[in-house]
Amino acid sequence: MEQNRNRPVYLNLLKIRLPVGGVVSVLHRITGVLLVAMLPASVYLLQRALEGRAAFERVCALVATPFSRIGLLIVLWVFGQHFFSGIRHLLMDMDIGTSRRSGRVGAWLVFAASVAVVLYAGVRLR
């Protein structure tokens, strides 16, 4: 009974400092949920674009706005982050990159790769 008095009353998640590998792991889960949440809008836009030439041009005009381009870059970052962290997790499941140092390097590479994809796409979207 004496041990229970030392337990925290609540867990403040904002004060916990995760290592970079933990941040990548949490982001992998969050981006997976976001990808699933974005599926209906993606399928709707695809359906509209496949209805005919005029509908395709309307979808292209919608996607060509600056607000939509920013949204596309965010969607691309979510996909890239999930993709590269998924590859990292698969490699770790095969016992590749499981040491502390290589885990940190791999996590930073995931961030770098996802940002590089977004920067490349941002330059290409102009």
C-alpha positions in Angstrom: 0.0 0.0 0.0 2.9 2.3 0.7 4.1 2.1 -3.0 0.8 3.4 -4.3 1.3 6.8 -2.6 4.3 7.6 -4.8 2.4 7.1 -8.0 1.6 10.2 -10.0 -2.0 11.4 -9.9 -2.1 12.0 -13.6 0.3 11.6 -16.5 1.2 14.9 -18.3 2.0 13.8 -21.8 3.4 17.3 -22.7 6.2 16.9 -20.1 7.4 13.5 -21.4 10.5 13.8 -23.6 10.6 10.9 -26.0 13.7 10.0 -27.9 13.6 10.7 -31.6 12.8 7.0 -32.3 9.8 7.3 -30.0 8.6 10.4 -31.8 8.9 8.6 -35.2 6.9 5.6 -33.8 4.1 7.9 -32.5 4.1 9.8 -35.8 3.8 6.5 -37.7 0.6 5.7 -35.8 -0.8 9.3 -36.2 0.0 9.4 -39.9 -1.6 6.0 -40.4 -4.9 7.3 -38.8 -4.7 10.5 -40.9 -4.2 8.5 -44.1 -7.3 6.4 -43.4 -9.2 9.6 -42.5 -8.2 11.1 -45.9 -9.4 8.1 -47.9 -13.0 9.3 -48.5 -12.0 12.7 -49.8 -9.3 11.0 -52.0 -11.7 8.5 -53.4 -14.3 11.2 -54.0 -11.8 13.4 -56.0 -10.8 10.4 -58.0 -14.4 9.5 -58.8 -15.1 13.1 -59.8 -12.0 13.2 -62.0 -12.9 10.0 -63.8 -16.5 11.1 -64.7 -15.4 12.9 -67.9 -13.1 15.5 -69.4 -15.0 18.5 -67.9 -15.1 17.0 -64.5 -11.4 16.2 -64.7 -10.7 19.8 -65.6 -12.8 21.0 -62.6 -10.8 18.8 -60.3 -7.5 20.1 -61.8 -8.7 23.6 -61.3 -9.6 22.9 -57.7 -6.2 21.3 -57.0 -4.4 24.2 -58.7 -5.4 26.8 -56.1 -2.7 27.8 -53.6 -4.7 26.5 -50.6 -5.1 23.1 -52.3 -1.4 22.9 -53.1 -0.5 23.5 -49.5 -3.0 20.8 -48.6 -1.4 18.4 -51.2 2.0 19.1 -49.7 0.7 18.2 -46.2 -0.9 15.0 -47.5 2.4 14.2 -49.2 4.3 14.7 -46.0 1.8 12.5 -44.1 2.2 9.8 -46.7 6.0 10.1 -46.9 6.4 10.1 -43.1 4.2 7.0 -42.8 6.0 5.3 -45.7 9.5 5.9 -44.5 8.8 5.2 -40.9 7.1 2.0 -42.0 10.2 1.0 -43.9 12.2 1.8 -40.7 9.9 -0.4 -38.6 10.2 -3.3 -41.1 14.0 -3.1 -41.0 13.9 -3.1 -37.2 11.7 -6.2 -37.3 14.4 -7.9 -39.3 17.0 -6.8 -36.6 18.5 -4.2 -38.8 19.2 -0.9 -37.0 18.1 -2.0 -33.6 21.1 -0.5 -31.7 20.6 2.8 -29.9 22.9 4.7 -32.3 21.5 3.2 -35.5 18.0 3.7 -34.2 18.6 7.4 -33.8 20.2 7.7 -37.2 17.4 5.8 -38.8 14.8 8.0 -37.1 16.5 11.2 -38.3 16.8 9.7 -41.8 13.0 9.2 -41.8 12.4 12.8 -40.9 15.0 13.9 -43.5 13.5 11.7 -46.3 9.9 12.9 -45.7 11.0 16.5 -45.7 13.1 16.0 -48.8 10.1 14.5 -50.6 7.9 17.4 -49.7 10.6 20.0 -50.7 11.1 18.2 -54.0 7.4 18.1 -54.7 7.0 21.7 -53.6 9.6 22.8 -56.2 8.0 20.7 -58.9 4.4 22.1 -58.1 5.2 25.6 -59.1 
